[in-house]
């Protein structure tokens, strides 16, 4: 039985990846941070009682900023595959907390690489997948963006992701480690954090219909993103670590949509006009904006056999229906 270790297992991607790996017969280990309140809602449906003698999902307390603890967890779990998804992942917040973002996103990846190298002796016995981000392209140098496109990060988060990307490449080349980057473009789902714009829209729509809110406050409505479905994208993560040779891959749908487009599609599900409810708030603007991202995942299609399955329209509908259900207003569809 293969064993996998996931950082960020309680997040959107980590929860979907855990489901996928469990379905494939893996023993899955996840790292969670200590908290006075439960933050495991996204994996509650797959979590097993700790008194179960042979649970397939096991959680371990740890933090990406704690190098010694990461090494101890690697020793305890003896994983075949490590998926480093944990991070302070909100771009706007990274401007408020740049140092913490750099420590978790950039240095966290480096500390995980060192932990794996120290435990495995620099062999390819333990494979690592690093969650990179399309934000590294920032002020884009070409359209669409692929694995050869130069980076131009426009936020502390993106700068930290660039650092992590290059550390993965460096450890791969210096120590012959099976270390790969997945440059994932925006991927959403009903499990997306509530402060990310897509989920903010679908949740805000549900709250308006339920009578909780009257308006939805947003920032830049003209920003364009390549939006896919997180459940599709975690399959690419797994495929990347099944390859004989480590490498870097762009994972994207190859289409771009504006925030306005997302609003159009979301409000259309319930036959409403977003212009009657959305209010611009400059507090949600970034100091430096990324205007447009669109990925070319031809390499992933050719080498991994991966391509996005869920359309933009389907994604929006899935998210809207999920939030309407949460607020008991599904009769509005």
Protein Blocks (a to p, Z undefined) as FASTA:
>chain_A
ZZdddehklmmklmmmmmmmmmnopacdddddddfbdcklmmmmmpccfklmbbcbdcdd
ddfklmklmmmmmmmnopabdcdfbccfbfklmmmmmmlmmmmmmmmmmmmmmmmmmmnn
opakbccdddddfklnmpafbdcddfklccddfbfklmmmmmmmmmmmmmmmmnopacdd
ddddddddfkbcfkbmklmmmmmmmmmmnomambdcdfdfkbccddddfklmmmmmmmmm
mpfbdcdddddehiacdfklmmmmmmmmnopafklmpccdfklpcfbdcfbdcddfklmm
mmnopacfbdfklmmmmmmmmmmmmnopammZZ
